[in-house]
Amino acid sequence: MCSCFEKEFKGLYEKDENGIYLIEKTHIKSMIKCLNERDGFHFLADITAIDYLEFTKPTPTRFAVIYILRDKEFKNVITLKSFIGKDEENLHVESICDIFFSANWAEREVWDQYGIKFLNHPNLKRVLNHKEFKGHPLRRDYPIKQRQACTQTDDLMDEMTSVLSKKGYNSHDDLMFLNLGPAHPASHGTIRNFVALDGETIVGAVSEIGYLHRGFEKSCENHTYNQIIPYTDRLNYCSAILNNTAFAHTVECMLNITIPERAQFIRVITGELYRIIDHLVCLAANLVDMGALTNYWYLYNPREVAYDLLSKLTGARLTNTYVRIGGVAHDLYDGFEEDLKSCIKAIEKGMGDTLSLIEHNKIFHDRTQNVGVVSAKKAINSGFTGPNLRASGVAYDLRKTDPYYFYNSLDFDIAIGSVGDVYDRMMVRFEEIRQSISIINQSMKMLPKGDIIVNDKAVALPKKQNVYNNIEGLMNQFKLIVDGVRVPHKEYYGAIEAGNGELGFFIISDGSGTPYKVKVRPPCFPAMSTLPSILEGGMIADSVVTLASLNIVAGELDR
């Protein structure tokens, strides 16, 4: 899999029990460069760090840095780990920003949360926490009850000046500076884009996030695996069940369990319905940003029909908390299939009505074609996944490259674009809605009878009659609620194809019912980090539709 890497660096690494390559920090950059240039690992999925201060097993040093890469076929994953020290003066490693553009914000996040420096990083400053924040919250000894208020705004001129100087603007006298967000409906969440304008052309742009940062990963350190599922709902709140599924699927892989076939198909059906909802929200918002209000209602009203169905199924409209480790909370209700058919019919009509208004509409074409262009090479190097990457012509979809839950038995196509502009990103989502409807219809025909959760007392809660009528069931319930599902010692990265792309979780278990560490790989994060470079050179009027086409969801972005 990594022939050149293993040959050139023979003796300079070893593999641990998790299949992770352990390397010295002085070799990190050269090894990653070799993997990228010679072994075809062109995609950086994520960078994170680990604080082993309270870990149950001894480790060489307190802190380690993790790199997760995929090869050019997006099938093989390699994880590198380097123990870098425990003393502040040793907490540094070479930046790989010059190899992967997506490493820029990823390294900033590690510095922000753990205090690990990346040498030669162009702009190593906080990204999720505010500039007055003291300390690094994902360190195990950080006082979690400490409250730190922000009293001053950041004018972002330090970043903007650097951007403009690289473009030859030594004087700012002829430029106008403008904030787009964070308190603006067209910013699609609490997101701030600070732009420098020469007339109506954006010559420099800087993005600031963190306004919705809730400390998801820190909260995971203090909750059992099933207690974390309601928190995953609030990541991409436009497709909650897909978030549930990504987390539960990763934990189930760590437990080495296969959930019942019926539960797998139910996850596919509800997940694909949520993929449709996610795309409907994105497309409706994008169109209304162009002034197409009629299209907004054509797409938004079917979403409400879908929410009625999901509310009936799960008991909640938006944040469903439907998935459980080992399966799903409860079975489909009587009449679900008829309700689903009505829902799909409403979606198809809304999409058809919308496309009849825009497919051959010159105003729509002028506003979207050759606007916000991202080439395939840039999209890969920037860490794009999902519809944003496929719009640039790259056919990467985890449902095809690393199929799960019978996706390899389902007949569907990967929708791809050719230019990578706003038009392609929107049309890819329209086509993906069609494909998701096909997947749902096939899954309903293939849906088997049987259990909806594994028959394992160490994982699944007992039935209520057992809890109420015998001591074994009562104790089983009590132990699972209090102690949680015990996951064996393991470090593992798992991912699924969510609405916005590769939604991954890197989880470290210490053998207890509470994860030692959970790191989310949110597809929005690398897309948002790339937005300023996409906006530069475009018109101010195009910035809103470009942002909307990337479908940035602040809950997932900030966590």
C-alpha positions as CSV (number, residue, x, y, z in Angstrom):
1,M,0.0,0.0,0.0
2,C,2.9,2.4,0.8
3,S,5.8,0.8,-0.9
4,C,8.0,3.9,-1.4
5,F,7.3,5.1,2.1
6,E,8.0,1.8,3.7
7,K,11.2,1.3,1.7
8,E,12.6,4.8,2.1
9,F,11.9,5.0,5.9
10,K,12.5,1.4,6.8
11,G,13.6,1.2,10.5
12,L,12.3,4.8,11.2
13,Y,8.8,3.7,12.1
14,E,6.8,0.9,13.7
15,K,3.2,-0.1,13.8
16,D,1.1,-0.2,17.0
17,E,-1.7,-2.6,17.8
18,N,-4.2,-0.3,16.1
19,G,-2.3,-0.3,12.7
20,I,-1.1,3.3,13.3
21,Y,2.4,4.2,12.1
22,L,4.5,5.5,15.0
23,I,7.2,8.0,13.8
24,E,9.6,10.5,15.2
25,K,8.5,14.1,15.0
26,T,11.7,15.0,13.1
27,H,10.5,12.7,10.2
28,I,6.9,13.8,10.1
29,K,7.1,16.2,7.2
30,S,9.5,14.1,5.1
31,M,7.3,11.1,5.5
32,I,4.1,12.9,4.7
33,K,5.8,14.4,1.6
34,C,6.9,11.0,0.5
35,L,3.4,9.6,1.0
36,N,1.9,12.5,-1.0
37,E,4.3,12.6,-3.9
38,R,5.3,8.9,-4.3
39,D,2.6,6.8,-2.8
40,G,-0.3,8.8,-4.0
41,F,-1.8,9.9,-0.6
42,H,-3.0,13.2,-2.0
43,F,-5.8,13.8,0.5
44,L,-5.4,14.9,4.1
45,A,-8.5,13.9,6.0
46,D,-7.6,15.4,9.4
47,I,-5.0,16.4,11.9
48,T,-5.5,16.2,15.6
49,A,-3.6,15.7,18.9
50,I,-3.9,13.5,22.0
51,D,-3.2,14.4,25.6
52,Y,-2.4,11.1,27.4
53,L,-2.1,12.7,30.8
54,E,-4.8,10.5,32.4
55,F,-4.7,7.5,30.0
56,T,-4.9,4.1,31.6
57,K,-1.9,2.7,29.6
58,P,1.6,4.1,29.8
59,T,2.8,6.2,26.8
60,P,6.2,7.5,25.8
61,T,5.2,11.1,26.3
62,R,2.1,13.1,27.3
63,F,1.3,14.6,23.9
64,A,1.0,13.1,20.4
65,V,0.0,14.4,17.0
66,I,-2.2,12.4,14.6
67,Y,-2.3,12.7,10.8
68,I,-5.0,10.8,8.8
69,L,-4.5,10.6,5.0
70,R,-6.3,8.9,2.1
71,D,-4.8,7.7,-1.2
72,K,-5.7,9.0,-4.7
73,E,-8.4,6.3,-5.0
74,F,-9.9,7.4,-1.6
75,K,-9.9,3.7,-0.6
76,N,-6.9,3.3,1.6
77,V,-6.4,5.2,4.8
78,I,-3.1,5.7,6.6
79,T,-2.8,7.1,10.1
80,L,0.5,8.5,11.4
81,K,1.2,9.3,15.1
82,S,4.1,11.1,16.6
83,F,4.8,11.4,20.3
84,I,6.2,14.9,20.6
85,G,6.9,15.5,24.3
86,K,5.4,16.8,27.5
87,D,7.3,20.0,28.3
88,E,6.1,23.3,26.7
89,E,9.4,24.0,25.0
90,N,9.2,20.6,23.2
91,L,5.6,20.9,22.0
92,H,6.3,21.7,18.4
93,V,6.4,20.0,15.1
94,E,7.0,21.1,11.5
95,S,4.0,22.5,9.6
96,I,2.8,20.7,6.5
97,C,0.8,23.7,5.1
98,D,3.0,23.8,2.1
99,I,2.0,20.3,1.2
100,F,-1.7,20.4,2.0
101,F,-3.8,23.6,2.0
102,S,-6.2,22.0,4.4
103,A,-3.5,21.7,7.0
104,N,-3.7,25.4,7.6
105,W,-6.8,25.5,9.7
106,A,-6.3,21.9,11.0
107,E,-3.0,22.9,12.5
108,R,-4.5,26.1,13.9
109,E,-7.2,24.0,15.6
110,V,-4.6,21.8,17.2
111,W,-2.7,24.8,18.5
112,D,-5.9,26.4,19.8
113,Q,-7.1,23.3,21.6
114,Y,-3.9,21.6,22.7
115,G,-1.1,24.3,22.6
116,I,1.1,22.4,20.1
117,K,3.0,24.7,17.8
118,F,3.5,24.1,14.1
119,L,6.8,25.6,13.0
120,N,6.7,27.8,9.9
121,H,2.9,28.0,9.9
122,P,1.9,31.2,8.1
123,N,-0.8,32.3,10.6
124,L,-0.8,30.2,13.8
125,K,-3.6,31.8,15.8
126,R,-6.8,30.6,17.5
127,V,-9.6,29.5,15.2
128,L,-12.4,28.1,17.4
129,N,-11.8,30.0,20.7
130,H,-11.6,33.8,20.9
131,K,-8.3,35.7,20.9
132,E,-8.6,36.5,24.7
133,F,-8.9,32.9,25.6
134,K,-6.3,31.6,28.1
135,G,-5.1,28.0,28.0
136,H,-6.0,25.1,25.8
137,P,-9.3,23.4,26.5
138,L,-8.7,19.9,25.2
139,R,-5.8,19.4,27.6
140,R,-6.9,16.9,30.3
141,D,-6.0,19.3,33.1
142,Y,-7.9,22.3,31.7
143,P,-10.5,23.4,34.4
144,I,-13.8,22.9,32.4
145,K,-15.8,25.1,34.7
146,Q,-13.6,28.1,34.0
147,R,-15.5,30.8,32.1
148,Q,-13.7,33.1,29.8
149,A,-15.6,36.0,28.3
150,C,-14.5,37.9,25.2
151,T,-14.5,41.7,25.7
152,Q,-12.9,42.9,22.5
153,T,-13.7,42.2,18.8
154,D,-10.9,41.2,16.5
155,D,-10.6,43.5,13.5
156,L,-8.7,40.8,11.6
157,M,-6.4,43.4,10.0
158,D,-3.4,41.4,10.9
159,E,-4.5,38.6,8.5
160,M,-5.9,41.1,6.0
161,T,-2.7,43.1,5.8
162,S,-0.7,39.9,5.1
163,V,-3.2,38.8,2.4
164,L,-3.1,42.2,0.7
165,S,0.7,42.6,0.8
166,K,1.1,39.3,-1.0
167,K,-1.1,40.8,-3.8
168,G,1.0,44.0,-4.0
169,Y,-1.3,46.3,-2.0
170,N,1.1,48.3,0.1
171,S,-1.5,51.0,0.7
172,H,-5.1,50.5,1.7
173,D,-6.3,54.0,0.9
174,D,-8.2,53.0,-2.2
175,L,-9.8,50.0,-0.7
176,M,-13.0,49.6,1.3
177,F,-13.3,47.0,4.0
178,L,-16.6,45.3,4.7
179,N,-17.8,42.6,7.1
180,L,-20.2,40.0,5.8
181,G,-21.7,38.5,9.0
182,P,-21.7,37.1,11.5
183,A,-25.1,38.6,12.3
184,H,-26.6,38.5,8.8
185,P,-29.1,36.1,7.3
186,A,-27.0,35.6,4.2
187,S,-24.0,34.4,6.2
188,H,-25.8,31.0,6.7
189,G,-25.0,30.9,10.3
190,T,-22.7,32.8,12.7
191,I,-19.9,33.1,10.2
192,R,-17.8,36.2,9.5
193,N,-16.2,37.0,6.2
194,F,-14.1,40.2,6.2
195,V,-13.4,41.4,2.7
196,A,-11.4,44.2,1.0
197,L,-13.1,45.7,-2.0
198,D,-11.7,47.6,-5.0
199,G,-14.9,48.9,-6.4
200,E,-17.2,45.8,-6.3
201,T,-14.3,43.3,-6.7
202,I,-13.0,41.4,-3.7
203,V,-9.2,41.7,-3.7
204,G,-8.7,40.1,-0.2
205,A,-10.8,38.0,2.1
206,V,-10.4,36.5,5.6
207,S,-12.9,34.3,7.5
208,E,-13.5,34.0,11.2
209,I,-15.5,31.2,12.9
210,G,-16.0,30.0,16.4
211,Y,-19.2,32.0,17.2
212,L,-21.1,28.8,17.7
213,H,-18.4,26.7,19.3
214,R,-20.0,24.5,22.0
215,G,-17.1,22.3,23.1
216,F,-18.6,19.1,21.6
217,E,-15.3,17.2,21.9
218,K,-14.7,18.2,25.5
219,S,-18.3,17.2,26.4
220,C,-17.6,13.7,24.9
221,E,-14.9,13.2,27.6
222,N,-17.6,13.2,30.3
223,H,-20.5,11.3,28.8
224,T,-21.1,7.6,27.8
225,Y,-21.2,6.6,24.2
226,N,-25.0,6.6,23.9
227,Q,-25.2,9.9,25.9
228,I,-23.1,11.5,23.1
229,I,-25.6,10.7,20.4
230,P,-27.9,13.7,21.3
231,Y,-24.9,15.9,21.0
232,T,-24.2,14.6,17.5
233,D,-27.7,15.7,16.4
234,R,-26.5,19.3,16.9
235,L,-23.5,19.1,14.6
236,N,-25.1,19.3,11.1
237,Y,-28.6,19.9,12.4
238,C,-29.9,19.7,8.9
239,S,-29.2,16.0,8.8
240,A,-29.2,14.8,12.4
241,I,-29.6,11.0,11.8
242,L,-26.6,11.0,9.5
243,N,-24.5,12.4,12.4
244,N,-25.9,9.7,14.7
245,T,-25.0,7.0,12.2
246,A,-21.5,8.2,11.7
247,F,-20.7,8.2,15.4
248,A,-22.5,4.9,16.1
249,H,-20.9,3.2,13.1
250,T,-17.4,4.1,14.3
251,V,-18.1,2.8,17.8
252,E,-19.6,-0.4,16.4
253,C,-16.4,-1.0,14.3
254,M,-14.4,-0.6,17.5
255,L,-16.7,-3.1,19.2
256,N,-16.4,-5.4,16.2
257,I,-20.1,-5.9,16.0
258,T,-22.4,-6.0,13.0
259,I,-25.9,-4.6,13.6
260,P,-29.0,-6.5,12.3
261,E,-29.8,-6.2,8.6
262,R,-33.1,-4.5,9.3
263,A,-31.4,-1.8,11.4
264,Q,-28.9,-1.3,8.6
265,F,-31.6,-0.7,6.0
266,I,-33.5,1.6,8.4
267,R,-30.4,3.7,8.9
268,V,-30.0,3.8,5.1
269,I,-33.6,4.9,4.6
270,T,-33.7,7.6,7.3
271,G,-30.1,8.7,6.4
272,E,-30.9,9.2,2.7
273,L,-34.1,11.0,3.6
274,Y,-32.0,13.4,5.7
275,R,-29.5,13.7,2.8
276,I,-32.4,14.9,0.7
277,I,-33.5,17.4,3.5
278,D,-30.0,18.7,3.8
279,H,-29.8,19.3,0.0
280,L,-33.2,20.9,0.0
281,V,-32.2,23.4,2.7
282,C,-28.9,24.2,0.8
283,L,-30.6,24.7,-2.5
284,A,-33.6,26.6,-1.1
285,A,-31.3,29.0,0.7
286,N,-29.0,29.4,-2.3
287,L,-31.9,30.3,-4.5
288,V,-33.5,32.8,-2.1
289,D,-30.1,34.5,-1.8
290,M,-30.4,35.1,-5.6
291,G,-33.9,36.6,-5.1
292,A,-35.8,33.4,-6.2
293,L,-38.3,33.3,-3.3
294,T,-40.8,31.1,-5.2
295,N,-38.2,28.4,-5.6
296,Y,-37.5,28.6,-1.9
297,W,-41.0,27.6,-1.0
298,Y,-41.1,24.9,-3.7
299,L,-38.2,23.2,-2.0
300,Y,-38.8,24.1,1.7
301,N,-42.4,22.9,1.9
302,P,-41.6,19.3,1.1
303,R,-39.0,19.5,3.8
304,E,-41.8,20.1,6.3
305,V,-43.6,17.0,5.0
306,A,-40.4,15.0,5.7
307,Y,-40.1,16.5,9.2
308,D,-43.7,15.4,9.9
309,L,-42.7,11.8,9.0
310,L,-39.5,11.9,11.1
311,S,-41.4,13.4,14.0
312,K,-43.9,10.6,13.9
313,L,-41.0,8.0,13.7
314,T,-38.6,9.4,16.2
315,G,-40.6,11.8,18.4
316,A,-38.6,14.8,17.4
317,R,-38.6,17.0,14.3
318,L,-35.1,18.3,14.0
319,T,-32.7,16.6,16.5
320,N,-34.0,13.1,16.5
321,T,-31.5,11.0,18.6
322,Y,-32.9,8.0,16.8
323,V,-29.7,5.8,16.4
324,R,-28.3,3.7,19.2
325,I,-25.0,1.9,19.5
326,G,-25.9,-1.5,18.0
327,G,-29.0,-0.4,16.0
328,V,-31.9,2.1,16.2
329,A,-34.2,3.2,19.0
330,H,-37.4,1.6,17.7
331,D,-38.9,0.1,14.6
332,L,-40.8,1.7,11.8
333,Y,-44.4,2.5,12.7
334,D,-47.4,1.0,11.0
335,G,-48.2,3.1,7.9
336,F,-44.6,4.3,7.5
337,E,-44.3,3.2,3.9
338,E,-47.4,5.0,2.8
339,D,-46.2,8.2,4.6
340,L,-42.8,7.9,3.0
341,K,-44.3,7.5,-0.5
342,S,-46.4,10.7,0.1
343,C,-43.2,12.5,1.3
344,I,-41.2,11.4,-1.7
345,K,-44.0,12.5,-4.0
346,A,-44.0,16.0,-2.5
347,I,-40.2,16.2,-2.8
348,E,-40.2,15.2,-6.4
349,K,-42.9,17.7,-7.2
350,G,-41.1,20.5,-5.4
351,M,-37.8,19.7,-7.2
352,G,-39.6,19.4,-10.5
353,D,-41.3,22.8,-10.1
354,T,-38.0,24.4,-9.1
355,L,-36.0,23.0,-12.0
356,S,-38.7,24.1,-14.4
357,L,-38.1,27.7,-13.4
358,I,-34.2,27.6,-13.3
359,E,-32.9,25.0,-15.7
360,H,-33.1,27.3,-18.8
361,N,-33.2,30.6,-16.9
362,K,-30.5,33.0,-18.1
363,I,-30.5,35.0,-14.9
364,F,-29.8,31.8,-12.9
365,H,-27.1,30.7,-15.3
366,D,-25.4,34.1,-15.2
367,R,-25.4,34.1,-11.4
368,T,-24.0,30.6,-11.0
369,Q,-21.9,29.5,-14.0
370,N,-18.2,30.2,-13.8
371,V,-18.7,31.7,-10.3
372,G,-16.8,30.5,-7.3
373,V,-14.8,28.0,-9.4
374,V,-12.7,25.3,-7.6
375,S,-10.6,23.0,-9.7
376,A,-10.3,19.3,-8.9
377,K,-6.7,19.6,-7.8
378,K,-7.5,22.5,-5.5
379,A,-10.6,20.8,-4.1
380,I,-8.6,17.7,-3.2
381,N,-5.7,19.7,-1.7
382,S,-8.2,21.8,0.3
383,G,-9.8,18.7,1.8
384,F,-13.2,19.1,0.0
385,T,-15.5,16.1,0.2
386,G,-19.1,15.3,-0.7
387,P,-21.1,17.4,-3.3
388,N,-18.4,20.2,-3.2
389,L,-15.7,17.8,-4.3
390,R,-17.9,15.9,-6.8
391,A,-18.9,19.2,-8.4
392,S,-15.2,19.6,-9.3
393,G,-15.3,16.3,-11.2
394,V,-13.9,14.0,-8.5
395,A,-16.0,10.9,-8.0
396,Y,-15.4,10.3,-4.3
397,D,-18.3,8.9,-2.4
398,L,-17.8,6.7,0.7
399,R,-20.9,4.8,-0.2
400,K,-19.0,3.5,-3.3
401,T,-15.3,3.6,-2.3
402,D,-15.8,2.1,1.1
403,P,-19.4,0.7,1.1
404,Y,-21.3,0.0,4.3
405,Y,-24.9,-1.0,5.1
406,F,-25.6,-2.8,1.8
407,Y,-24.7,0.2,-0.3
408,N,-22.8,-2.1,-2.6
409,S,-26.0,-4.0,-3.2
410,L,-27.9,-0.8,-4.2
411,D,-28.0,0.6,-7.7
412,F,-27.2,4.3,-7.8
413,D,-24.9,6.7,-9.6
414,I,-22.4,9.3,-8.3
415,A,-23.3,12.7,-9.5
416,I,-20.3,14.7,-10.7
417,G,-19.7,18.1,-12.3
418,S,-17.0,19.4,-14.6
419,V,-16.3,23.0,-13.7
420,G,-16.6,23.1,-9.9
421,D,-18.6,26.4,-9.9
422,V,-21.8,27.4,-8.0
423,Y,-23.9,25.9,-10.9
424,D,-22.2,22.5,-10.6
425,R,-22.4,22.4,-6.8
426,M,-26.2,23.1,-7.0
427,M,-26.9,20.7,-9.9
428,V,-24.9,17.9,-8.2
429,R,-27.2,18.2,-5.2
430,F,-30.3,18.2,-7.4
431,E,-29.1,14.9,-8.9
432,E,-28.2,13.5,-5.6
433,I,-31.8,14.0,-4.4
434,R,-32.9,11.8,-7.3
435,Q,-30.3,9.2,-6.5
436,S,-31.3,9.2,-2.8
437,I,-35.0,8.7,-3.7
438,S,-33.9,5.7,-5.8
439,I,-31.9,4.3,-2.9
440,I,-34.8,4.7,-0.5
441,N,-37.2,3.0,-2.9
442,Q,-34.8,0.1,-3.4
443,S,-34.2,-0.2,0.4
444,M,-37.9,-0.3,1.2
445,K,-38.3,-3.3,-1.2
446,M,-35.2,-5.1,0.3
447,L,-36.1,-4.3,3.9
448,P,-36.0,-7.6,5.8
449,K,-37.9,-8.5,9.0
450,G,-36.0,-9.1,12.2
451,D,-34.3,-7.3,15.1
452,I,-33.6,-3.6,15.1
453,I,-30.7,-3.8,17.6
454,V,-28.1,-6.3,18.5
455,N,-29.0,-9.1,20.9
456,D,-26.1,-8.3,23.2
457,K,-26.6,-7.4,26.9
458,A,-23.3,-5.5,26.9
459,V,-24.5,-3.2,24.2
460,A,-28.3,-3.0,23.9
461,L,-30.7,-2.0,26.6
462,P,-33.1,-4.8,27.7
463,K,-36.8,-4.7,26.8
464,K,-38.9,-2.8,29.2
465,Q,-40.9,-5.8,30.4
466,N,-37.6,-7.4,31.4
467,V,-36.6,-4.3,33.3
468,Y,-39.9,-4.1,35.2
469,N,-40.3,-7.8,35.9
470,N,-36.9,-9.4,36.7
471,I,-33.8,-8.4,38.6
472,E,-31.4,-9.4,35.7
473,G,-33.1,-6.9,33.3
474,L,-33.1,-4.2,35.9
475,M,-29.4,-4.6,36.7
476,N,-28.6,-4.8,33.0
477,Q,-30.4,-1.5,32.4
478,F,-28.8,0.1,35.4
479,K,-25.2,-0.9,34.4
480,L,-25.6,0.3,30.8
481,I,-27.1,3.6,31.8
482,V,-24.6,4.3,34.6
483,D,-21.4,2.8,33.1
484,G,-22.2,2.9,29.4
485,V,-21.2,0.5,26.6
486,R,-17.6,-0.6,27.4
487,V,-15.4,-0.3,24.3
488,P,-12.1,-2.1,24.4
489,H,-8.8,-0.2,24.3
490,K,-8.5,1.1,20.7
491,E,-7.7,4.2,18.6
492,Y,-9.8,4.2,15.5
493,Y,-11.0,6.5,12.7
494,G,-14.3,5.8,11.0
495,A,-16.4,7.8,8.5
496,I,-19.5,7.7,6.4
497,E,-20.8,9.8,3.5
498,A,-22.9,12.5,5.2
499,G,-24.9,15.2,3.6
500,N,-21.8,17.5,3.2
501,G,-19.3,14.7,2.6
502,E,-16.9,12.7,4.7
503,L,-18.1,12.9,8.3
504,G,-15.4,11.1,10.4
505,F,-14.8,10.4,14.1
506,F,-11.4,9.6,15.5
507,I,-12.2,7.9,18.8
508,I,-9.8,6.7,21.6
509,S,-11.1,4.3,24.1
510,D,-9.5,3.5,27.4
511,G,-11.7,0.5,28.0
512,S,-14.4,2.3,29.9
513,G,-17.9,3.3,28.9
514,T,-16.8,6.9,28.3
515,P,-14.5,7.7,25.4
516,Y,-11.1,9.1,26.3
517,K,-11.1,11.3,23.2
518,V,-13.5,12.1,20.3
519,K,-12.4,14.1,17.4
520,V,-14.9,15.1,14.7
521,R,-13.8,15.4,11.0
522,P,-16.5,17.9,9.9
523,P,-16.7,18.3,6.1
524,C,-17.6,22.0,6.5
525,F,-14.3,22.9,8.2
526,P,-11.9,22.5,5.2
527,A,-14.5,24.0,2.8
528,M,-14.8,27.1,5.0
529,S,-11.1,27.5,5.3
530,T,-10.9,27.6,1.5
531,L,-13.7,30.1,1.0
532,P,-11.5,33.3,1.2
533,S,-9.3,32.1,-1.7
534,I,-12.4,31.3,-3.7
535,L,-14.0,34.7,-3.1
536,E,-10.9,36.7,-4.1
537,G,-11.1,38.1,-7.6
538,G,-14.9,37.7,-7.7
539,M,-17.7,40.3,-7.2
540,I,-19.2,41.2,-3.9
541,A,-22.6,40.1,-5.2
542,D,-21.2,36.6,-5.9
543,S,-19.8,36.1,-2.4
544,V,-23.2,35.2,-0.9
545,V,-24.1,32.6,-3.6
546,T,-20.6,31.1,-3.4
547,L,-20.8,30.7,0.4
548,A,-24.3,29.2,0.1
549,S,-23.3,26.7,-2.5
550,L,-20.7,25.3,-0.2
551,N,-23.4,24.6,2.4
552,I,-21.6,25.6,5.5
553,V,-23.5,24.6,8.6
554,A,-22.2,26.4,11.7
555,G,-23.1,23.7,14.2
556,E,-20.8,21.2,12.3
557,L,-18.2,23.8,11.5
558,D,-17.7,25.1,15.1
559,R,-18.8,22.0,17.0
